[in-house]
Every structure is written in structure tokens, then in C-alpha cells.
Amino acid sequence: MQEIRLEGNIGRDAQVLTSNSGKQFATFSLGCSEKSGKKTQDGKDEFITTWYEVFCKPEDVPYLTKGKRVQVVGKPSFRAYVDKNNQPAVRCSVQFANIYFTMPKPTQNTQA
């Protein structure tokens, strides 16, 4: 079995949807950021964010709100499509994931 493990911040509140067969599921977006190796003009690290669509159980929705940091473990799924600029693109989603809530990453203490 394939498994993917992601950690990031929820980009939009989870919502419950209903499939064509009448089965309910929930979905939310997850942004995972990593350093690009470049610096911004003011000398800070530049980050690249990759977005994933996560599918999970409807009962998880009340806890899955924008900005929360979570770890997701589930089965990856890839779908090719044509984007709004008529360019080929690929979307990765995580199917029926287990979700673990993580603490926010600590900020660097600048006080001496």
C-alpha cells in the first residue's frame, strides 16, 4: 500500500460534501511549506508552499479550521487536468486520511 505523510497548515475550513452515490465525506486544503534555499530582499528565508486536497471523515470537520497545523497520513492520489490558463497540471490529494493535530512550530526568541 502507498502512504503519504504531510505536515502543514489548513488553508480553508473543512466542508462536508456528498458523492454522486449519496455518501458523505469531508475535504479541506493543506499547505505544506519548505525553504526554497533563497532569501527575500530583506534577508529572510523564502518558502515554497505546495497545496494538497485532503479527504477525511465528516465527523472531523468541526476540528479542521483554517490555520490549524496538522499532520496527515493517507493514500496519495494524483489527477491530471488542464488549468484555467489551458496548461496541463497535476493535483495530488490524500484519500481518507488519519489526521493528527500538532503544536505550532516555536518562534525564535529574540530576547537575550
Kinemage of the C-alpha trace (Angstrom):
@kinemage 1
@onewidth
@group {chain A} dominant
@subgroup {mainchain}
@vectorlist {calphas} color= white
{ca met a 1} P 0.000 0.000 0.000
{ca gln a 2} L 1.157 3.517 -0.754
{ca glu a 3} L 1.137 6.014 2.095
{ca ile a 4} L 1.930 9.704 2.259
{ca arg a 5} L 2.696 11.736 5.395
{ca leu a 6} L 2.316 15.517 5.270
{ca glu a 7} L 2.524 18.269 7.874
{ca gly a 8} L 1.191 21.728 7.220
{ca asn a 9} L -1.477 24.320 7.858
{ca ile a 10} L -5.124 24.081 6.880
{ca gly a 11} L -5.807 26.582 4.092
{ca arg a 12} L -9.601 26.636 4.329
{ca asp a 13} L -12.141 25.252 6.780
{ca ala a 14} L -13.150 21.663 6.073
{ca gln a 15} L -16.526 21.150 4.448
{ca val a 16} L -18.836 18.179 4.104
{ca leu a 17} L -19.738 17.103 0.566
{ca thr a 18} L -21.937 14.338 -0.821
{ca ser a 19} L -20.798 11.986 -3.598
{ca asn a 20} L -22.981 11.008 -6.575
{ca ser a 21} L -23.760 7.767 -4.741
{ca gly a 22} L -25.053 9.712 -1.712
{ca lys a 23} L -22.087 9.016 0.591
{ca gln a 24} L -20.825 11.938 2.677
{ca phe a 25} L -17.162 12.867 3.052
{ca ala a 26} L -15.202 15.917 4.120
{ca thr a 27} L -12.457 17.827 2.348
{ca phe a 28} L -10.015 20.636 3.135
{ca ser a 29} L -6.859 22.131 1.656
{ca leu a 30} L -3.471 21.623 3.303
{ca gly a 31} L -0.472 23.852 2.611
{ca cys a 32} L 2.968 22.345 3.226
{ca ser a 33} L 5.861 24.832 3.135
{ca glu a 34} L 9.584 24.304 2.840
{ca lys a 35} L 12.573 26.599 2.456
{ca ser a 36} L 13.462 27.319 -1.170
{ca gly a 37} L 17.141 27.908 -0.411
{ca lys a 38} L 16.763 31.563 -1.442
{ca lys a 39} L 16.453 34.711 0.630
{ca thr a 40} L 13.996 37.591 0.259
{ca gln a 41} L 15.275 41.145 -0.281
{ca asp a 42} L 15.162 41.739 3.474
{ca gly a 43} L 17.298 38.626 4.129
{ca lys a 44} L 14.582 36.272 5.369
{ca asp a 45} L 14.223 32.691 4.148
{ca glu a 46} L 11.942 32.269 1.137
{ca phe a 47} L 9.407 29.437 1.302
{ca ile a 48} L 7.594 27.403 -1.350
{ca thr a 49} L 4.132 26.106 -0.452
{ca thr a 50} L 2.622 23.020 -2.076
{ca trp a 51} L -1.145 22.570 -1.718
{ca tyr a 52} L -2.929 19.246 -1.252
{ca glu a 53} L -6.602 18.358 -1.135
{ca val a 54} L -7.344 16.082 1.808
{ca phe a 55} L -10.396 13.817 2.061
{ca cys a 56} L -11.480 12.639 5.506
{ca lys a 57} L -14.460 11.642 7.679
{ca pro a 58} L -17.327 14.154 8.085
{ca glu a 59} L -17.109 13.905 11.886
{ca asp a 60} L -13.629 15.516 11.739
{ca val a 61} L -14.985 18.778 10.253
{ca pro a 62} L -15.534 20.771 13.497
{ca tyr a 63} L -11.827 20.459 14.341
{ca leu a 64} L -10.435 21.256 10.895
{ca thr a 65} L -10.385 25.034 10.711
{ca lys a 66} L -8.250 27.412 8.693
{ca gly a 67} L -4.770 27.964 10.101
{ca lys a 68} L -4.543 24.877 12.331
{ca arg a 69} L -1.360 22.859 11.984
{ca val a 70} L -1.981 19.162 11.340
{ca gln a 71} L -0.178 16.031 10.239
{ca val a 72} L -1.982 13.912 7.665
{ca val a 73} L -1.320 10.268 6.823
{ca gly a 74} L -3.219 8.627 3.973
{ca lys a 75} L -3.218 7.203 0.467
{ca pro a 76} L -1.956 9.570 -2.246
{ca ser a 77} L -3.949 10.061 -5.412
{ca phe a 78} L -2.868 12.010 -8.498
{ca arg a 79} L -5.108 13.553 -11.142
{ca ala a 80} L -4.047 15.234 -14.384
{ca tyr a 81} L -6.141 18.167 -15.612
{ca val a 82} L -5.971 21.369 -17.672
{ca asp a 83} L -5.760 24.536 -15.540
{ca lys a 84} L -7.509 27.883 -16.066
{ca asn a 85} L -4.621 29.015 -18.319
{ca asn a 86} L -5.176 25.958 -20.521
{ca gln a 87} L -1.931 24.381 -19.272
{ca pro a 88} L -1.548 20.730 -18.212
{ca ala a 89} L -1.292 20.307 -14.438
{ca val a 90} L -1.341 17.566 -11.797
{ca arg a 91} L -3.146 17.638 -8.447
{ca cys a 92} L -2.197 15.435 -5.518
{ca ser a 93} L -4.840 14.565 -2.972
{ca val a 94} L -4.763 12.429 0.139
{ca gln a 95} L -7.606 9.948 0.351
{ca phe a 96} L -9.400 9.277 3.642
{ca ala a 97} L -6.605 10.377 5.870
{ca asn a 98} L -5.811 9.954 9.524
{ca ile a 99} L -5.298 13.421 10.970
{ca tyr a 100} L -3.116 14.327 13.942
{ca phe a 101} L -3.090 17.783 15.488
{ca thr a 102} L 0.349 19.223 16.073
{ca met a 103} L 1.555 22.139 18.121
{ca pro a 104} L 2.567 25.278 16.226
{ca lys a 105} L 6.245 25.460 15.454
{ca pro a 106} L 8.028 27.556 18.083
{ca thr a 107} L 9.060 31.056 17.083
{ca gln a 108} L 12.627 32.104 17.614
{ca asn a 109} L 13.058 34.016 20.861
{ca thr a 110} L 14.802 37.298 20.064
{ca gln a 111} L 15.150 38.402 23.694
{ca ala a 112} L 18.504 37.952 25.389
